[in-house]
Amino acid sequence: MSSLSRPLLAWVTIAALAALGFWWAGHRREPAPRPGVTEISWYVLINPLREVYEAQVAEFERRHPEYRVRIVWVPGTEYNVRLKTLAAAHQLPDLFYTGDVWLSYLMPFTRDLSDFARRDAAETGLDTDYFPEIRRAMQLDGKIYILPEHVNVSLLYYNRRMFREANLPEPSAEWTWDDYVRAAQRLTRPGDEHHPAIWGSSRMEGWWGEWLIFVRQAGGKVFTPDGHRCLLDSPAAIAGLRFYLEKSTRYGISAPAGFEPVNGFVNQRVAMVIGGHTNFWTNYNQVTDLDWDVQILPAGPARRAGGELAIAGYSISRESRHPEAAWELVKFLTRPEAIAQVVAHGQLSVRRSVAEAVMRQPGRANPHQLEAAYRQFAYAEPIPHHPHYIEIMLQIVQAEVDRMVIGELTPEEAGRRAAADVNAFLDTFHRAAP
């Protein structure tokens, strides 16, 4: 055995032992299934839908006594690390919960579901009930790897009471960046020793969730179509970064760097949010005096499109010994009745039929303009499907954007530095290719 093989074997052994420990730590020990019963392992992060999922599994097993489902609950902060460790040890579950943000990243472990999806298209409503934007987000290179349950879309969130008190009309679907800035300036109120400042809009720092919207709406892109080069040094991308920066430095509608109010929208310290997340809707509606709504994103100088659309749902492991059984469970968890239960907990629907039913309900909770969220689908885009996207954005690009926000770099410098560093990183893969 070579000197290189020994440490490699040691690391593989450690990974395998760690994976087995993670696997068994996540669930209670149960007796083996009866003869003739197929066990499906499902790996899912702990979340507020736990009781819903457990009820769904109980109903699935009642209808399909030939199957037994073993749920492995994992804390969200540990989810992806454990999943990758299990993959390294070839101990992946049959079914796991994932999203398109991880699709390229997890491709080596994820089964192509295209044959299943085509075969059962009529049963699942794939071509008739799923929104077309959702169908596109499910795919990579024309193949389907995920059947979705959740969807988030970037929106304009706003406080209706603050608009009324400022004698401002509520945001319309025709708004542009200029309209957004003018309204935000009217809504911004300096603080004093007795009253905290009110900002016209929040600014999300430390993540791509907002600044990427502006880069795209200004006409910029992160990568070339083949993913081999970073384009954040283009004039369009720099214009988007500049608008993100100047929300505080020029227009005065957002707090200075590092002074964003904590939970500013819920605590009514900010009047608007660009981007946001539908997961927060339930929390918003628990605040009795928070009168809030949504509108499609204001249009940028180049285009209205550019806000993020992100899906989450179910994928099947390439190593699953029971892919047909796992597919049956996936179909059950994403049928209209199941999606309706998810939507009832404050989510958007991936299915048109469920969305239309919810919008017909009288007296439903905010947002009042729920149809605007579904209209935004037409202007939304998934994040770039690049196998190194998450590392590139969080480890390389975000550091330069953060330096721009605190005043160490201009937008031009941040865009050029980010592109240069990303391209140097990507070049290492090209040089290593045979």
KAZI-V131634 format. One record per pair of residues at least 24 apart in sequence whose ideal C-beta (glycine too) atoms are under 8 Angstrom apart, sorted by the first residue. I is the first residue (numbers start at 1). J is the second residue. If there is no record, write none. Layout:
# KAZI-V131634
I/J + I/J
This chain:
# KAZI-V131634
12/88 + 12/89 + 15/85 + 15/88 + 15/89 + 16/88 + 16/89 + 16/91 + 18/85 + 18/89 + 19/82 + 19/85 + 19/86 + 19/88 + 19/89 + 19/91 + 20/89 + 20/91 + 22/74 + 22/82 + 22/85 + 22/86 + 23/72 + 23/86 + 23/91 + 26/72 + 26/73 + 26/74 + 26/82 + 27/70 + 27/71 + 27/72 + 27/73 + 30/70 + 33/68 + 36/66 + 37/65 + 37/66 + 37/67 + 37/68 + 38/66 + 38/67 + 38/68 + 38/322 + 38/325 + 39/67 + 39/68 + 39/69 + 39/70 + 39/322 + 40/67 + 40/68 + 40/69 + 40/70 + 40/94 + 40/95 + 40/322 + 40/325 + 40/326 + 40/329 + 41/69 + 41/70 + 41/72 + 41/93 + 41/94 + 41/95 + 42/69 + 42/70 + 42/71 + 42/72 + 42/93 + 42/94 + 42/95 + 42/96 + 42/329 + 43/72 + 43/74 + 43/83 + 43/86 + 43/92 + 43/93 + 43/95 + 43/96 + 43/97 + 44/71 + 44/72 + 44/73 + 44/74 + 44/96 + 44/97 + 45/73 + 45/74 + 45/75 + 45/76 + 45/79 + 45/97 + 46/73 + 46/74 + 46/75 + 46/76 + 47/76 + 48/282 + 48/345 + 49/342 + 49/345 + 52/341 + 52/342 + 52/345 + 53/333 + 56/332 + 56/333 + 56/338 + 56/341 + 60/329 + 60/332 + 60/333 + 63/332 + 64/328 + 67/325 + 67/328 + 67/329 + 69/329 + 90/319 + 92/317 + 92/318 + 92/319 + 92/320 + 93/317 + 93/320 + 94/316 + 94/317 + 94/320 + 94/321 + 94/322 + 94/323 + 94/325 + 94/326 + 95/314 + 95/315 + 95/316 + 95/317 + 95/320 + 95/326 + 95/329 + 95/330 + 96/314 + 96/315 + 96/317 + 97/312 + 97/313 + 97/314 + 98/146 + 98/312 + 98/313 + 98/314 + 98/315 + 99/146 + 99/150 + 99/310 + 99/311 + 99/312 + 99/313 + 100/137 + 100/138 + 100/146 + 100/310 + 100/311 + 100/312 + 100/382 + 100/383 + 100/385 + 101/310 + 101/383 + 101/389 + 101/390 + 102/390 + 103/140 + 103/145 + 103/146 + 103/385 + 104/140 + 104/385 + 104/386 + 104/387 + 104/389 + 105/387 + 105/389 + 105/390 + 106/315 + 107/140 + 107/145 + 107/387 + 108/318 + 109/317 + 109/318 + 109/319 + 110/145 + 110/146 + 110/315 + 110/316 + 110/317 + 110/318 + 111/145 + 111/315 + 111/316 + 111/317 + 111/318 + 111/320 + 111/323 + 112/143 + 112/144 + 112/145 + 113/143 + 113/144 + 113/145 + 113/146 + 113/147 + 113/315 + 113/316 + 113/327 + 113/330 + 114/142 + 114/143 + 114/144 + 116/323 + 116/327 + 117/144 + 117/147 + 120/327 + 120/331 + 123/331 + 124/331 + 124/334 + 124/335 + 125/336 + 125/351 + 125/353 + 129/336 + 129/351 + 129/352 + 129/353 + 130/350 + 130/351 + 130/352 + 131/350 + 131/351 + 131/352 + 131/355 + 131/374 + 131/377 + 133/309 + 133/377 + 133/378 + 133/380 + 134/311 + 134/350 + 134/377 + 136/382 + 137/309 + 137/310 + 137/311 + 137/382 + 138/311 + 138/313 + 140/385 + 145/315 + 146/311 + 146/313 + 146/314 + 146/315 + 147/313 + 147/314 + 147/315 + 147/330 + 147/331 + 147/334 + 148/311 + 148/312 + 148/313 + 148/334 + 148/350 + 149/312 + 149/313 + 149/314 + 149/333 + 149/334 + 149/338 + 149/339 + 149/342 + 149/350 + 150/311 + 150/312 + 150/313 + 150/342 + 150/347 + 150/348 + 150/350 + 151/278 + 151/309 + 151/310 + 151/311 + 151/312 + 151/347 + 151/348 + 151/349 + 151/350 + 152/277 + 152/278 + 152/279 + 152/308 + 152/309 + 152/310 + 152/311 + 152/348 + 153/278 + 153/307 + 153/308 + 153/309 + 153/310 + 153/348 + 153/373 + 153/376 + 153/377 + 153/380 + 154/209 + 154/213 + 154/274 + 154/275 + 154/276 + 154/297 + 154/307 + 154/308 + 154/309 + 154/376 + 154/380 + 155/275 + 155/276 + 155/294 + 155/295 + 155/296 + 155/297 + 155/307 + 155/372 + 155/373 + 155/376 + 156/180 + 156/272 + 156/273 + 156/274 + 156/294 + 156/295 + 156/296 + 156/297 + 156/298 + 157/265 + 157/272 + 157/273 + 157/276 + 157/292 + 157/293 + 157/294 + 158/271 + 158/272 + 158/273 + 158/292 + 158/293 + 158/294 + 158/295 + 159/265 + 159/268 + 159/270 + 159/271 + 159/272 + 159/290 + 159/291 + 159/292 + 160/291 + 160/292 + 160/293 + 161/268 + 161/289 + 161/291 + 162/187 + 162/198 + 162/268 + 162/271 + 163/187 + 163/271 + 170/293 + 170/295 + 171/272 + 171/295 + 171/298 + 172/295 + 173/295 + 173/296 + 173/372 + 173/375 + 175/295 + 175/298 + 175/299 + 176/298 + 176/299 + 176/300 + 177/217 + 177/243 + 177/298 + 177/299 + 177/300 + 177/301 + 179/298 + 180/272 + 180/274 + 180/298 + 181/251 + 181/253 + 183/272 + 184/247 + 184/251 + 184/253 + 184/254 + 184/271 + 184/272 + 185/251 + 185/252 + 185/253 + 187/253 + 187/271 + 187/272 + 188/252 + 188/253 + 188/271 + 196/261 + 196/269 + 197/255 + 197/269 + 198/268 + 198/269 + 198/270 + 198/271 + 199/253 + 199/254 + 199/255 + 199/261 + 199/264 + 199/269 + 199/270 + 199/271 + 200/253 + 200/254 + 200/270 + 200/271 + 200/272 + 201/247 + 201/253 + 201/254 + 201/270 + 201/271 + 201/272 + 201/273 + 201/274 + 202/254 + 202/255 + 202/260 + 202/261 + 202/264 + 202/265 + 202/270 + 202/272 + 202/273 + 202/274 + 203/244 + 203/247 + 203/248 + 203/254 + 203/255 + 203/260 + 204/260 + 204/274 + 204/275 + 205/257 + 205/258 + 205/260 + 205/402 + 205/405 + 206/398 + 206/402 + 207/398 + 208/383 + 208/393 + 208/397 + 208/398 + 208/401 + 209/275 + 209/308 + 210/244 + 210/274 + 210/275 + 211/240 + 211/241 + 211/244 + 211/401 + 212/306 + 212/308 + 212/383 + 213/240 + 213/274 + 213/275 + 213/297 + 213/306 + 213/307 + 213/308 + 214/240 + 214/241 + 214/243 + 214/244 + 214/300 + 214/306 + 215/240 + 215/241 + 215/306 + 216/240 + 216/300 + 216/303 + 216/305 + 216/306 + 216/307 + 216/381 + 217/297 + 217/299 + 217/300 + 217/301 + 217/302 + 217/303 + 217/304 + 217/305 + 217/306 + 218/243 + 218/300 + 218/301 + 218/302 + 219/300 + 219/301 + 219/302 + 219/303 + 222/384 + 222/386 + 222/389 + 222/393 + 222/397 + 223/384 + 223/386 + 227/384 + 227/386 + 227/426 + 228/426 + 228/430 + 229/423 + 229/426 + 230/392 + 230/397 + 230/418 + 230/419 + 230/422 + 230/423 + 230/426 + 231/419 + 232/397 + 232/415 + 232/418 + 232/419 + 232/422 + 233/415 + 233/416 + 233/418 + 233/419 + 233/420 + 234/415 + 236/302 + 237/415 + 238/411 + 238/412 + 238/415 + 239/301 + 239/411 + 240/300 + 241/401 + 241/404 + 241/411 + 241/414 + 241/415 + 242/411 + 243/300 + 244/401 + 245/404 + 245/405 + 245/411 + 249/407 + 257/405 + 257/406 + 257/407 + 258/406 + 265/292 + 266/290 + 274/298 + 275/307 + 275/308 + 278/346 + 278/347 + 278/348 + 278/373 + 279/346 + 279/347 + 281/346 + 281/347 + 281/365 + 281/366 + 281/367 + 282/345 + 282/346 + 284/366 + 285/346 + 285/365 + 285/366 + 291/366 + 292/366 + 292/367 + 293/366 + 293/367 + 293/368 + 293/369 + 294/367 + 294/369 + 294/370 + 294/372 + 294/373 + 295/369 + 295/372 + 296/372 + 296/375 + 296/376 + 296/379 + 297/376 + 297/379 + 304/379 + 305/379 + 305/380 + 305/381 + 306/379 + 306/381 + 307/376 + 307/379 + 307/380 + 307/381 + 308/380 + 308/381 + 308/382 + 308/383 + 309/377 + 309/380 + 309/381 + 309/382 + 310/382 + 310/383 + 311/350 + 311/382 + 313/350 + 348/373 + 348/374 + 388/425 + 388/426 + 388/429 + 392/422 + 392/425 + 396/421 + 396/422 + 396/425 + 397/421 + 397/422
